[in-house]
Amino acid sequence: SWKIRIDMLRRFFDYADKVFDFSKSLSQITDIRLRPQIDTQSILMSSLIMHLTRLGSLNALDAELRLPKKIESFIGKDKPSVDTIGEVFTKIIPDDLRRLHWGNCYQLKRNKALDSNLPLNAVGIDGHEFFSH
């Protein structure tokens, strides 16, 4: 049920904030839109929730975004359309994403999850099935 999913999402984001300062890192990702009506963080969170809940497509996410109060606590009251999500992903500044990934890898090295003796590291991220039935 979605109540269980929302609780698991909340716990996941609380952990990500605690370990990776996720909310602050996400808020530093910007795009090149001049006067955005929907902030970039709401769009990124919508996409991330789509991936975490294994919705599989923007069309499936669209159905979830239309339901009132379902995921507003994560993405805000002004929910983006799937067209806006697609458009903004073409306008995100790549260096902001690189900085986010570099910060995550730095924290993983500090937490001894990555070997820090090597000059270069390749990281493969394997997901956890939070919401499979």
C-alpha positions as CSV (number, residue, x, y, z in Angstrom):
1,S,0.0,0.0,0.0
2,W,1.1,3.6,-0.5
3,K,1.1,4.4,3.2
4,I,3.9,1.8,3.7
5,R,5.7,3.2,0.6
6,I,5.5,6.8,1.8
7,D,6.9,5.7,5.2
8,M,9.8,3.9,3.5
9,L,10.5,6.8,1.3
10,R,10.5,9.1,4.3
11,R,13.0,6.8,6.1
12,F,15.1,6.6,2.9
13,F,15.3,10.4,2.5
14,D,16.0,10.8,6.2
15,Y,18.9,8.5,5.9
16,A,20.2,10.2,2.8
17,D,20.0,13.5,4.5
18,K,21.8,12.2,7.5
19,V,24.7,10.5,5.6
20,F,24.9,12.5,2.4
21,D,23.3,15.9,3.3
22,F,21.0,15.0,0.4
23,S,18.5,17.9,0.5
24,K,21.3,20.5,0.5
25,S,23.1,18.7,-2.3
26,L,19.9,18.4,-4.4
27,S,19.1,22.1,-3.9
28,Q,22.4,23.1,-5.4
29,I,21.5,21.5,-8.8
30,T,20.3,24.2,-11.2
31,D,19.1,24.5,-14.7
32,I,19.1,27.3,-17.4
33,R,15.4,28.2,-17.3
34,L,15.0,32.0,-16.9
35,R,11.8,32.2,-14.8
36,P,10.9,28.7,-13.6
37,Q,7.4,28.2,-12.2
38,I,8.4,24.8,-10.7
39,D,11.7,24.7,-8.8
40,T,14.4,22.3,-10.0
41,Q,14.4,20.3,-6.7
42,S,10.7,19.4,-7.1
43,I,11.4,18.1,-10.6
44,L,14.5,16.1,-9.4
45,M,12.6,14.6,-6.5
46,S,9.7,13.6,-8.8
47,S,12.1,11.8,-11.0
48,L,13.9,10.2,-8.1
49,I,10.6,9.0,-6.6
50,M,9.6,7.5,-10.0
51,H,12.8,5.5,-10.0
52,L,12.7,4.5,-6.3
53,T,9.1,3.2,-6.6
54,R,9.9,1.5,-9.9
55,L,7.1,3.3,-11.8
56,G,9.0,2.7,-15.0
57,S,7.9,5.7,-17.1
58,L,7.0,9.4,-16.9
59,N,3.4,8.4,-17.9
60,A,3.1,6.2,-14.8
61,L,4.6,9.0,-12.7
62,D,1.9,11.4,-14.2
63,A,-0.9,9.3,-12.7
64,E,0.8,9.4,-9.3
65,L,1.4,13.2,-9.5
66,R,-2.3,13.8,-10.1
67,L,-3.4,12.1,-6.8
68,P,-3.8,14.8,-4.1
69,K,-1.5,14.8,-1.1
70,K,0.2,11.6,-2.1
71,I,3.8,12.7,-2.5
72,E,3.4,16.4,-1.9
73,S,5.5,16.1,1.3
74,F,8.5,15.2,-0.9
75,I,8.1,17.4,-4.0
76,G,6.0,20.3,-2.7
77,K,2.5,21.6,-3.4
78,D,3.3,22.7,-7.0
79,K,3.8,19.4,-8.8
80,P,5.5,19.4,-12.2
81,S,3.9,18.0,-15.3
82,V,5.8,15.1,-17.0
83,D,6.5,17.4,-20.0
84,T,8.2,19.9,-17.6
85,I,10.2,17.1,-16.1
86,G,11.4,16.0,-19.5
87,E,12.2,19.6,-20.6
88,V,14.1,20.5,-17.4
89,F,16.3,17.4,-17.6
90,T,17.6,18.7,-20.9
91,K,18.5,22.0,-19.2
92,I,20.2,20.9,-16.0
93,I,23.8,22.1,-15.7
94,P,26.0,19.0,-15.9
95,D,28.7,20.4,-13.5
96,D,26.1,20.6,-10.8
97,L,25.4,16.8,-11.2
98,R,29.1,16.1,-11.3
99,R,29.5,17.9,-8.0
100,L,26.7,15.9,-6.4
101,H,28.2,12.6,-7.6
102,W,31.7,13.7,-6.4
103,G,30.3,14.6,-3.0
104,N,28.5,11.2,-2.7
105,C,31.7,9.4,-3.7
106,Y,33.7,11.5,-1.2
107,Q,31.3,10.5,1.6
108,L,31.4,6.9,0.6
109,K,35.2,6.9,0.9
110,R,35.0,8.6,4.3
111,N,32.5,5.9,5.4
112,K,34.9,3.2,4.1
113,A,32.4,2.0,1.5
114,L,34.9,2.7,-1.3
115,D,38.6,1.9,-1.3
116,S,40.4,5.2,-1.1
117,N,43.9,3.8,-1.9
118,L,43.3,3.9,-5.6
119,P,43.8,7.1,-7.7
120,L,40.6,6.4,-9.7
121,N,37.4,4.6,-8.7
122,A,34.6,3.2,-10.8
123,V,31.3,2.9,-9.0
124,G,28.4,0.8,-9.9
125,I,25.2,1.4,-8.0
126,D,22.9,-1.5,-7.4
127,G,19.4,-0.6,-6.2
128,H,17.4,-2.1,-3.4
129,E,13.9,-3.1,-4.2
130,F,12.0,-1.0,-1.7
131,F,8.6,-1.5,-3.2
132,S,8.4,-4.8,-5.0
133,H,5.5,-7.1,-4.5
